Amino acid sequence: MAERERPELILMDLALPEIDGFAAAVRIRSHPDLSNVPIIAISAYGELGIDAQLKIDPASVGFNAYLPKPFVPEKLLNLVGQYLPKSGGQDG
């Protein structure tokens, strides 16, 4: 889907139906046109994070950030704001 849609940012749950988020992130990072797209991992692994509970470094598989569930919307907005390019033209 990322190859087809060419997103500016990806929010990825780690529990996906066909492949897990780790494998999906590795595949996305291997694609030349998607290698620099920010990926934020979202998971119910909690505040300890995927690195402590699964012994996996999120950065080593291609995630830029990790957001544990449940989260307050402001945390998500802050993370998205860090990684999503600022829009330049809409007045409103």
Secondary structure, DSSP 8 states (H G I E B T S, - for coil): -HHHH--S-EEEES--SSS-HHHHHHHHHHSTTTTTS-EEEEETT-TTHHHHHS---GGGGT-SEEEESS--HHHHHHHHHHHS----S---
